[in-house]
Amino acid sequence: MQQKVAASARVKLSEIFTSIEGEGILFGTKTMFVRLSGCPLKCHWCDTPYALPLDSGSDYSIDEAKELILKNLHPNTYKVNFTGGEPLVQHEAVIELAKFVRQKGLRTFLESACYDAARFAKVLPYIDLVKVEFKLKDSKVVDEKHYGSLLMSELDCLKLAVGSGGKTTYIKVVVTNSSSLKEFKELVREVFSVARPTEIAGFIIQPSYKIDEPTLDVLFGFYDAVYPLYDQVRVVPQLHKIIGVR
């Protein structure tokens, strides 16, 4: 038992910095990013490959990580974004840091691929804002054999988030020019079999950036697949890349 506690008292971080949120329904807000190291997934359009190796980043005690958060915190920060890599890889550390952030009066945001619903459920009570990201098959996130399990976990996480009460939950799907509209329509159907439109705060279609970028007509197809069920669908590119910040 003591060994488990000791292990959970450390965290591997890739970086901590404050910038402008460039994605999702909260784009444009001043945000602190706490980027945890390590990710078991393999999205071919990933824009943070340096944070993917499980042995990347720097090792800190939880107390040292808290000091780094305070050191890098700017006035008027809207939220603290726990991202990666994949933050659920170090879910116990996320819990400790999220509790600390809340004690400082800040909102907590989880940016996860939702690959592990059990870990997601443990972190969820300490999170205020939740993005549930669904990966299409052309992301190459996992092989064909394991894709069904990943999709089921993502749907389970969505169900947990909207059922938890008091959370702002939104959906994001990255699409490319090669993404299957048929697959996307089936995903939309499954999403709204789990969550009612009134339970989510947005449905974001994010075009891939500089890798197989979708045309306007392709984006219209994805948008039109969602709009009859949920008129708060938005196509939102990565703002931070457009304005040249990380």
C-alpha positions in Angstrom: 0.0 0.0 0.0 2.8 2.4 0.8 4.5 1.7 -2.5 1.3 2.7 -4.4 1.0 6.0 -2.5 4.7 6.7 -3.2 4.3 6.1 -6.9 1.2 8.3 -7.1 3.2 11.1 -5.4 5.2 11.7 -8.5 4.4 12.9 -12.0 6.2 13.0 -15.4 5.6 16.4 -17.1 6.4 17.4 -20.6 5.8 21.1 -20.0 3.7 23.7 -18.1 2.9 27.0 -19.8 0.1 29.6 -20.2 -1.2 30.5 -23.6 -4.4 31.1 -25.5 -6.7 28.1 -25.8 -6.9 27.2 -29.5 -9.4 24.4 -29.7 -13.0 23.5 -28.8 -15.8 25.6 -27.4 -13.5 27.5 -25.1 -11.1 28.8 -27.7 -9.7 32.2 -27.1 -9.5 31.9 -23.3 -6.3 32.4 -21.3 -5.3 28.9 -20.2 -2.6 27.2 -18.3 -1.6 23.9 -20.0 -0.2 21.1 -17.8 1.1 18.6 -20.4 1.7 15.2 -18.9 4.1 12.8 -20.6 3.1 9.5 -22.2 0.4 8.3 -24.5 -0.4 4.7 -25.6 -2.2 5.9 -28.8 -0.8 6.5 -32.2 -2.8 9.3 -34.0 -1.0 10.0 -37.3 -1.8 13.7 -37.1 -0.7 14.2 -33.5 0.9 17.6 -33.0 2.7 16.9 -29.7 4.8 13.8 -30.7 7.5 14.9 -28.2 5.1 14.1 -25.3 4.1 10.6 -26.5 6.9 8.4 -25.2 6.2 7.0 -21.7 9.7 7.9 -20.6 9.7 11.4 -22.0 9.4 14.6 -20.0 10.8 15.4 -16.5 10.0 13.7 -13.2 8.7 15.7 -10.3 7.2 15.2 -7.0 3.5 16.3 -6.7 4.7 19.2 -4.5 7.2 20.3 -7.1 4.6 20.1 -9.8 2.3 22.3 -7.7 5.1 24.9 -7.3 5.6 24.9 -11.1 1.9 25.5 -11.6 2.0 28.5 -9.2 5.2 29.8 -10.8 3.6 29.7 -14.3 0.2 30.9 -13.4 -0.9 34.2 -15.0 -3.5 36.6 -13.7 -7.0 36.2 -15.1 -6.4 32.6 -16.2 -9.8 31.0 -17.2 -8.9 27.4 -16.7 -6.1 24.8 -16.2 -6.0 22.3 -19.0 -4.7 18.8 -18.1 -3.5 17.5 -21.4 -0.8 15.3 -22.9 0.4 13.0 -24.2 -2.6 11.4 -22.5 -3.4 12.5 -19.0 -5.2 9.4 -18.0 -1.9 7.5 -18.2 -1.0 9.3 -14.9 -4.6 9.7 -13.6 -3.6 9.6 -9.9 -1.3 12.6 -10.5 -4.0 14.4 -12.4 -6.4 14.0 -9.4 -3.9 15.5 -7.0 -3.0 18.4 -9.2 -6.7 19.1 -10.1 -7.6 19.2 -6.4 -4.8 21.7 -5.8 -5.9 23.9 -8.8 -9.5 23.9 -7.5 -8.3 25.0 -4.1 -6.8 28.0 -5.9 -10.2 28.9 -7.3 -9.5 27.9 -10.9 -11.5 25.7 -13.2 -10.1 22.3 -14.2 -10.3 21.0 -17.8 -9.5 17.5 -18.9 -8.4 17.0 -22.5 -8.3 13.3 -23.0 -8.7 10.6 -25.7 -10.9 8.8 -23.2 -9.2 5.4 -23.8 -9.8 4.1 -20.3 -13.3 4.7 -18.8 -12.3 3.3 -15.4 -9.5 5.9 -15.0 -11.7 8.6 -16.5 -14.4 7.9 -13.8 -11.8 8.3 -11.0 -10.6 11.7 -12.4 -14.0 13.1 -13.3 -15.1 14.3 -9.8 -12.2 16.7 -9.8 -12.8 18.1 -13.3 -15.2 21.0 -14.2 -14.9 21.1 -18.0 -14.7 17.9 -20.0 -13.8 17.3 -23.7 -14.7 13.8 -24.9 -12.8 13.2 -28.1 -13.8 10.6 -30.6 -11.2 9.2 -33.0 -12.2 8.1 -36.5 -10.5 5.1 -38.0 -8.4 7.1 -40.4 -6.6 8.6 -37.4 -4.8 5.3 -37.1 -5.0 5.7 -33.4 -5.1 1.9 -32.9 -5.3 -1.1 -35.2 -8.5 -2.3 -36.6 -8.7 -5.1 -34.0 -8.7 -2.7 -31.0 -10.8 0.2 -32.5 -14.1 -1.2 -31.3 -12.9 -1.3 -27.7 -11.6 2.3 -28.0 -14.9 3.6 -29.3 -16.8 1.8 -26.5 -14.6 3.4 -23.9 -15.1 6.8 -25.5 -18.9 6.3 -25.4 -18.7 5.1 -21.8 -16.7 8.3 -20.9 -19.3 10.5 -22.5 -22.1 8.7 -20.6 -20.1 9.2 -17.3 -19.5 12.9 -18.1 -23.1 13.8 -18.9 -24.4 11.7 -16.0 -22.1 13.3 -13.4 -24.0 16.6 -13.1 -22.5 20.0 -13.0 -19.9 19.4 -15.7 -19.6 21.3 -18.9 -19.1 18.5 -21.5 -18.4 18.8 -25.2 -17.5 16.5 -28.0 -14.6 16.9 -30.5 -13.8 14.9 -33.6 -10.8 15.6 -35.8 -11.5 15.0 -39.5 -9.3 14.8 -42.5 -10.0 14.7 -46.2 -9.9 10.9 -46.0 -12.3 10.5 -43.1 -15.3 8.4 -43.9 -18.6 10.3 -43.9 -20.5 7.0 -43.5 -18.4 6.2 -40.4 -18.9 9.7 -39.0 -22.7 9.4 -39.4 -22.7 6.2 -37.5 -20.6 7.8 -34.8 -23.1 10.7 -34.5 -25.9 8.3 -34.2 -24.1 6.4 -31.4 -23.2 9.7 -29.6 -26.8 10.9 -29.4 -28.0 7.5 -28.3 -25.8 8.1 -25.2 -26.2 11.8 -24.6 -29.2 14.1 -25.2 -28.5 17.3 -27.1 -29.3 19.3 -24.0 -26.6 17.5 -22.0 -23.7 18.6 -24.1 -22.3 22.1 -24.5 -21.0 21.7 -28.1 -20.0 19.4 -30.9 -16.7 20.5 -32.5 -15.5 19.3 -35.9 -11.8 20.1 -36.0 -10.1 20.0 -39.4 -6.7 18.4 -39.5 -3.8 20.8 -39.9 -1.3 20.4 -42.7 -1.9 16.7 -42.9 -4.6 15.6 -45.4 -6.6 18.8 -44.7 -10.3 18.5 -45.5 -11.9 20.7 -48.3 -14.8 22.9 -47.6 -17.2 20.5 -49.2 -15.9 17.6 -47.0 -16.4 19.8 -43.9 -20.0 20.6 -45.1 -20.7 16.9 -45.2 -19.6 16.3 -41.6 -21.4 19.5 -40.4 -24.7 18.4 -42.2 -24.5 15.0 -40.5 -24.7 16.6 -37.1 -26.9 19.7 -37.6 -30.3 18.0 -37.9 -29.7 16.4 -34.4 -27.7 19.2 -32.8 -27.6 22.7 -34.2 -24.7 23.8 -31.9 -22.3 22.0 -34.1 -19.2 24.1 -35.1 -16.3 23.7 -37.4 -13.3 25.1 -35.4 -9.7 25.0 -36.6 -6.8 25.2 -34.3 -6.7 28.9 -33.5 -3.3 28.8 -31.7 -1.6 27.6 -34.9 -3.2 30.4 -36.9 -2.0 33.1 -34.5 1.4 31.4 -34.1 1.4 30.4 -30.4 1.8 27.0 -28.8 
